[in-house]
Amino acid sequence: MRQIKINSTTGNEILTAQNVKDYVRIDTASDDNIISGMITQARIWCENYISRDIVAKNRTYYLPTTNGVFDLPFGPVASITTVNVNGTDTTAFETLGLDNETIELDGGGADRVKVTYITEGLNDSLIKQAMLQLISTYYDNRANFIEGASKGIGKNVEIPTNTKVILTSYKTMFL
């Protein structure tokens, strides 16, 4: 089974609490801790939805077997730290693709491949807008209930359609 692990987060959030407060029109500092948590939650949701890192990370990807060519999930890839095949580090590989996300092993297929790599992260106005819309929804629907109706993320409140539409242009599928 393929596995991926985050070893460390090396980048910073692309939004600040003040960015969110300006967008949602909040004038008080009393919710700054809540907003900071929502920034992280929204970023993680967006990263998982598009299968790309918004904040740079150090990751390890494991494949039990490969035909010799495979894609690294959650790029764009800034650098590859190590490629380990059957317990031995190797330099017998080539990186391919616009974001160095495809690895081709010299000699073809292999078993037990483990790659440690660093992602760049994404930081542009579309990603920020998608996150702001998502955080606004989180903020407006913090409670589990509203008089007479059940509300909250995961119940009757949907992730904003605009958030999904914005992120679709970044979405990449890994099979």
N, C-alpha and C positions, 0 to 999 in steps of 0.2 A: 504494500500500500504506500502510495506517495504521501509524504509528510512535509510540512513546512513549519518552521519555528522562527519567532522573532527573538534574536539574541539581545538586541538593544535598540532603542530609539535614539538616533543620532541627531535628528533635526528638531526644529521648534514648530509649534502650532502656527498655521498661516493666518489665523484670526486671533485678535485680542478681545478681552472682555469689553473694551471700549468700542471696538468695531461692532460688536453685537448690540451693545447698549445704544449706539447711534442708530443702528438699523431698526431696532425694536422700540426705540424712543423711551428708554429708561433713564431717569435722571438721578437715581439713587445708587449708592455703593453697597447697599445692604444685600443685594443678590449676586455680588461679584463671584463668590465661591460657587454658587449654583451655576452661573453662566459659564465659568471656567470648566466645570464638569461637563456641561452640555456641549461645549466646543469639542472636547475630546470624544464624547459619545457620537456626535454628528460626524466627526472626521473618521472614526472607526467604521461607522455605518457606510459612509461614502466609499472608503477604501475597499471594504468587503463587496460593495455593490459593483464597483468598476474593476476589481482585482488589480488595482494599481496603488502604489504608496503615495500618499499626499505628503506625509512627513517622512524624511529619509530614515532608513532603518538598516541594521545589520541583520541578515537572515541566513538560515541554513535550510537547504532543500534536499530531501532524500528521495531517491528512487530505488526500488528493489531491483529493477532491471530496465534497460533501455536498449533501443536499436542503435544508439550512438548519436542521435540527434534529438534534442529536447529543448523546451522553452522554460525559462525561469519565470515563475509567477511573481506578480507584484512589482514589476519594473517601474520606471526605466532603471536599468542597471548602470551604476556609476563605475563599479569595479568588481572584479571577482577576486576574492581573497585566496580561496583554495578550491581545487577540484580533487576529490579523493575517490579512487576506484578500487574496490575490493580491499580497503584498508590502507592503500598506499597513495600518497599525494602524487599528482601528475601535472605536467605542463603540456602534455600531448593532447591539446584541444584547441579549437578555434571558436571565437565568438562571432556571431552573425546577426544581422538585423539592424534596423535603424537605432534601436536603443540597447544593443548588445544583449538581447534577451534570449537568443538562441545559442546553444552550445552544441558543437559537433566534435565528438571524441575521435581522435585519430585511431584507426583500427576498428571502428564500428562499434557494435553492441558491447554492453558490459553489464555486470551485476553490481549491486550495492554501490551506487553512486551518491556521493554527498558533496554538495556545492555550498560554500559559504561566500556570500556576496553582499555588497552594499548598494542600496537603491538611492536614487537622487531625490525622489519625491516630486510632486507636482505643485506648482504655485502659480495660479493664474486667476483672472477675474471670474471666469465661469465656475471654477471649483469653489471659489469664495462665495459666489452668489448662491450656489446650490446649498452650501453649508449654512449660510445665513437664513435661507428659507426653512431649512430643516430645524435649525436652532429656534427660530421663531415659533414653529409648530410645537417643539418640545416645551418652550417657555410658556406658551399660551395654554398648554394642556398638561400642566404639572400634576394636577390632582387626579385621583382615580375616579372621581365622580363629580357631577354637577347636578344640582337639584333636579330630580325627575328623569335624569338620563345617565347612562354609563358612558364615560368618556375616558380617554387616555390612549397613548400609543399602544397598539396591539389589540385594542378593543374596537371602538367605533371611529377612532381618528386614524386616518390613513396618512402615510408619508406623502407630502405634497407632490402632486403630479409634476409640477415644474421642476422639482428637485430631480426626479427620475429622468425627465426629458433632457435637462441640462447634462446630466452625467452619462447619458446613453452614448454620446459621442466619444467618451473615454473608455467605455466598457470593452473588455477583452475577455474572452472565454478561454479557459485552460481545461483540457479534457484529460 
